[in-house]
Amino acid sequence: MTAPSNGRGPGATIPPTPKGLILPQVGAGSAVPPGILAPQLGAPDIEGVAPRPPSLAELVETSGLRRVHVLAWRDLDDPESGGSELHADKVAERWAQAGIDVSLRTAMAPGHPESVRRHGYTVVRKAGRYSVFPRTALSGALGRTGPWDGLVEIWNGMPFFSPVWARCPRVVFLHHVHAEMWRMVLSPKLAKVGETVEFKVAPPLYRRTRILTLSQSSRHEIIELLGLPPRNISVVPPGIDPAFTPAGERSPHPLVLAVGRLVPVKRFDVLIDGLLRAHDEHPTMEAVIVGDGYERPELEKKIRAAGAGAWLRLVGRVDDDELLSLYRRAWVLTSASAREGWGMTITEAAACGTPSVATRIAGHTDAVVDGETGVLVEDPADLGKTLAGVLSDDDLRGRLSAGALAHAATFTWAETARATFAALVREAARQRGPASPAARAANVIGQRR
């Protein structure tokens, strides 16, 4: 990955891309032609001093880490699965392809079996949506699972408290701080419990743990809000499926697309207000919202009350081909979300040449380069006005589309899987000592950085 993040905190000003900068494609068969990087970046012979990082296959071969256990609240079959579950699946799939025995333990998914093989790894579902946390911790403490060479905990609001009971090398993936999300989805008493765990109970226990997150802006929030040491927090951006590419024709009339779970944190009620405002200026505009969730009945009621059913559609979940077609046909992707670790639908759309108009929040400030790949809105109430402006300006959309394509080209799931495993290798080296295979693999990582 050539540019994993912009390295700036939320709200920072991002300088324009230098004129004439050639952005190399990332992937198989896309080596950078000799001499391109040096003239652009002003560093003579830069190609000669930037060795290739060790591949995932090389790390697996040399590290001795063969069995890895992943802890997650939900998996892809859960009706409320989203970006976190997709991320876990993509990483686990590539680890399995590299020869790692990967198992993912999670809560039961309604209508699905207790155990299933998916994309080369094993999913084990035990306990309910909330009891999965104490039951998993108890099983781990009693040694009922394993032994494992490494552990990945996905801290999605409520942690599994792996620092208390796990003995093997481990890393924790924390996509974002939940903060006000607790009060959006739980009763006041339960929300208070969630906030207490996230802000008071968990941070002291995780202070010595390697934390991985998706974006520099999310890293900034983890440091500021949870008080975790900056030295222990690393950024590993998500990838983009290579199927997401530009093709075909845009819709002949303005088409605005939104994709996500219909839950409070995504603020689809605010988004609908913005779409109504944009439609006032663009009466031929069509809007499609992809996704499902328990807020759907209320959102449908809101659309009916506004008399917008003819042009604003909630289509539920769609298959991959339909989603790809919508990304390619849309003029703009939009999001009013209040909390994101990244905003993977933004970069999926970008890979299809579709720019975004989104709220300026942690995660979005890395997924969108404001003014170059899309537009970030400070006040969600201004979303509709900004959407209308982007829809009206063909030249602006063309520039944003080109920028979105270039930005998206720097993210691959192969690199996400490799960098996540490299972090686990370093933790294994630290725990097992300098004579271990993991330490030798970690030395290779250090030499090629």
Residue pairs with C-beta under 8 A, 6 or more apart in sequence:
1 26
1 237
1 410
1 411
1 412
1 415
1 419
2 23
2 24
2 26
2 410
3 410
4 235
4 236
4 237
4 410
4 415
4 419
5 215
5 216
5 235
5 237
5 366
6 14
6 216
6 365
6 366
6 369
7 216
8 14
8 216
8 217
8 365
9 216
9 217
9 220
10 217
10 220
10 221
10 360
10 361
10 362
10 365
11 360
11 365
12 365
14 369
14 370
14 371
14 372
16 371
16 372
17 372
17 403
17 406
18 40
20 40
21 40
22 36
22 40
23 406
23 409
23 410
24 30
24 31
24 32
24 36
24 409
25 409
26 409
26 410
26 411
26 412
26 415
27 242
27 412
32 47
34 47
35 47
37 43
37 46
37 47
37 50
38 44
38 45
38 46
38 47
51 447
51 448
52 448
53 418
53 422
53 445
53 448
53 449
54 62
54 422
54 441
54 444
54 445
54 448
55 418
56 94
56 95
56 98
56 414
56 417
56 418
56 421
57 98
57 99
58 441
58 444
59 418
59 421
59 422
59 425
59 441
59 444
59 445
60 66
60 95
60 98
60 99
60 100
60 421
62 437
62 440
62 441
62 444
63 425
63 428
63 437
63 438
63 441
63 442
64 149
64 428
64 436
64 437
64 438
64 441
65 100
65 149
65 150
65 169
65 421
65 424
65 425
65 428
65 438
66 99
66 100
66 101
66 149
67 100
67 101
67 103
67 146
67 147
67 148
67 149
67 150
68 95
68 100
68 101
68 102
68 103
68 148
68 149
68 150
68 151
68 152
68 424
69 102
69 103
69 104
69 105
69 145
69 146
69 148
69 150
69 151
69 152
70 88
70 92
70 102
70 103
70 104
70 105
70 151
70 152
70 153
70 154
71 104
71 105
71 106
71 136
71 151
71 152
71 153
71 154
71 160
71 162
72 84
72 85
72 88
72 104
72 105
72 106
72 154
72 156
73 84
73 106
73 107
73 129
73 132
73 133
73 154
73 156
73 157
73 158
74 80
74 81
74 84
74 85
74 106
74 107
74 109
74 156
75 81
75 85
75 88
75 89
75 104
75 106
75 109
75 118
75 123
75 125
76 85
76 86
76 89
76 118
77 109
77 112
77 116
77 123
78 85
78 106
78 107
78 109
79 109
79 110
79 292
80 261
80 263
80 293
82 260
82 261
83 175
83 238
83 340
83 341
83 342
83 343
83 344
83 345
84 154
84 156
84 175
84 341
86 344
87 173
87 175
87 214
87 238
87 344
87 416
88 104
88 154
88 173
89 118
89 119
90 238
90 239
90 241
90 413
90 416
90 417
91 413
91 416
91 417
91 420
92 102
92 104
92 119
92 120
92 121
93 119
93 120
93 121
94 413
94 414
94 417
95 102
95 121
95 417
95 421
96 102
96 119
96 120
96 121
97 120
98 417
98 421
100 421
102 120
102 121
102 122
103 121
103 122
103 123
103 124
104 121
104 122
104 123
104 124
105 124
105 125
105 126
105 136
105 145
106 123
106 124
106 125
106 132
107 125
107 126
107 127
107 128
107 129
107 132
108 114
108 125
108 126
108 127
108 128
108 129
108 132
109 125
112 125
113 125
114 124
114 125
114 126
115 122
115 123
115 124
115 125
116 122
116 123
116 125
117 123
126 132
126 135
126 136
126 139
127 135
127 136
130 158
133 158
133 159
133 160
133 161
136 160
137 160
137 161
137 162
137 164
137 165
139 145
140 146
140 160
140 162
140 165
140 166
141 164
141 165
146 168
147 168
148 168
149 168
149 169
149 428
150 168
150 169
150 170
150 171
150 424
150 427
150 428
151 162
151 166
151 168
151 169
151 170
151 171
152 170
152 171
152 172
152 173
152 420
152 424
153 159
153 160
153 162
153 166
153 170
153 171
153 172
153 173
154 172
154 173
154 175
155 172
155 173
155 174
155 202
155 206
156 175
157 178
157 181
157 182
157 194
157 198
158 194
158 197
158 198
159 172
159 197
159 202
159 206
161 202
161 205
162 170
162 172
162 209
163 205
163 206
163 208
163 209
164 205
169 424
169 427
169 428
169 430
169 431
169 432
169 438
170 209
170 210
170 424
170 427
171 209
171 210
171 211
171 212
171 420
171 423
171 424
171 427
172 206
172 209
172 210
172 211
172 212
173 211
173 212
173 213
173 420
174 211
174 212
174 213
174 218
174 222
175 213
175 214
175 218
175 341
175 342
176 213
176 214
176 218
176 221
176 339
176 340
176 341
176 362
176 363
177 198
177 218
177 221
177 222
177 225
177 226
177 339
177 362
178 194
178 198
178 339
179 198
179 225
179 339
180 338
180 339
181 264
181 265
181 338
181 339
182 190
182 191
182 192
182 194
182 195
182 198
183 191
184 264
184 265
184 338
185 191
185 263
185 264
185 265
186 194
198 226
199 225
199 226
202 226
203 226
203 227
203 228
206 228
207 228
207 229
207 232
208 232
209 232
210 232
210 234
210 423
210 426
210 427
211 222
211 228
211 232
211 233
211 234
212 233
212 234
212 235
212 236
212 420
212 423
213 219
213 222
213 233
213 234
213 235
213 236
213 341
214 235
214 236
214 237
214 238
214 341
214 342
214 363
214 366
215 235
215 237
215 341
215 342
215 362
215 363
215 365
215 366
215 367
216 235
216 366
217 361
217 362
217 363
217 364
217 365
217 366
218 235
218 341
218 342
218 362
218 363
218 366
219 230
219 233
219 235
220 362
221 362
222 228
222 233
223 229
223 230
223 233
234 423
236 416
236 419
236 420
236 423
237 342
237 366
237 411
237 416
238 342
238 344
238 347
238 411
238 413
238 416
239 411
239 412
239 413
239 414
239 415
239 416
239 417
240 344
240 347
240 348
240 351
240 408
240 411
240 412
240 413
241 348
241 413
242 412
243 320
243 324
244 324
244 327
244 348
244 349
244 351
244 352
244 408
245 351
245 352
246 328
246 351
246 352
246 353
246 405
247 328
247 352
248 325
248 328
248 329
249 329
250 328
250 329
250 330
250 331
251 286
251 329
251 330
251 331
253 284
253 285
253 286
254 282
254 284
254 285
254 286
254 331
254 332
254 391
255 285
255 286
255 287
255 288
255 329
255 330
255 331
256 275
256 278
256 285
256 286
256 287
256 288
256 330
256 331
256 332
256 333
256 334
256 387
256 391
257 287
257 288
257 289
257 290
257 326
257 327
257 330
257 332
257 333
257 334
257 349
257 354
258 268
258 271
258 287
258 288
258 289
258 290
258 291
258 333
258 334
258 335
259 289
259 290
259 291
259 323
259 333
259 345
259 348
259 349
260 266
260 268
260 290
260 291
260 335
260 337
260 345
261 291
261 292
261 293
262 268
262 289
262 291
262 292
262 293
262 294
262 295
262 296
262 299
262 314
263 293
263 294
263 295
264 295
265 337
265 338
265 339
266 291
266 335
266 336
266 337
266 338
267 336
267 337
267 338
267 359
267 380
268 289
268 295
268 299
268 336
269 295
269 298
269 299
269 302
270 336
270 380
270 381
270 383
271 289
271 334
271 335
271 336
271 383
272 299
272 302
272 303
272 306
272 308
272 312
273 381
273 383
273 384
274 334
274 336
274 380
274 383
274 384
274 387
275 285
275 287
275 308
275 312
275 334
275 384
275 387
276 306
276 308
276 312
276 384
277 383
277 384
277 385
277 387
277 388
278 285
278 384
278 385
278 387
278 388
278 391
279 285
279 287
279 308
279 311
279 312
280 388
281 388
281 391
281 392
282 388
282 391
282 392
285 311
285 391
286 311
286 312
286 313
287 311
287 312
287 313
288 313
288 315
288 326
288 330
289 299
289 312
289 313
289 314
289 315
290 315
290 316
290 317
290 318
290 323
290 326
291 316
291 317
292 316
292 317
296 314
296 316
299 314
300 314
303 309
303 312
303 314
306 312
318 326
324 352
327 333
327 348
327 349
327 351
327 352
327 354
328 352
328 353
328 354
330 349
330 354
331 354
331 390
331 391
331 397
332 354
332 355
332 356
332 357
332 387
332 390
332 391
332 397
333 345
333 346
333 349
333 354
333 355
333 356
333 357
333 358
333 374
334 356
334 357
334 358
334 383
334 387
335 343
335 345
335 346
335 356
335 358
335 359
335 364
336 358
336 359
336 380
336 383
337 343
337 358
337 359
337 361
337 364
338 359
338 361
339 361
339 362
339 363
340 361
340 362
340 363
340 364
340 367
341 362
341 363
342 363
342 366
342 367
343 356
343 358
343 363
343 364
343 367
343 368
344 367
346 356
346 358
346 364
346 367
346 368
346 374
347 367
347 407
347 408
347 411
349 355
349 356
349 404
350 356
350 367
350 373
350 374
350 404
350 405
350 407
350 408
351 404
351 405
351 408
351 409
353 401
353 402
353 404
353 405
354 401
354 404
355 373
355 374
355 375
355 390
355 397
355 400
355 401
355 403
355 404
356 367
356 368
356 373
356 374
356 375
356 404
357 374
357 375
357 377
357 383
357 386
357 387
357 390
358 364
358 367
358 368
358 374
358 375
358 376
358 377
359 376
359 377
359 380
359 383
360 370
360 376
360 377
360 378
364 376
365 376
368 374
368 375
368 376
369 403
369 407
370 376
372 399
372 400
372 403
372 407
373 400
373 403
373 404
373 406
373 407
373 408
374 400
374 404
375 386
375 390
375 400
377 383
377 386
389 396
390 396
390 397
390 400
391 397
422 445
425 438
425 441
425 442
425 445
426 442
426 445
428 436
428 438
428 442
429 436
429 438
429 439
429 441
429 442
432 438
432 439
433 439
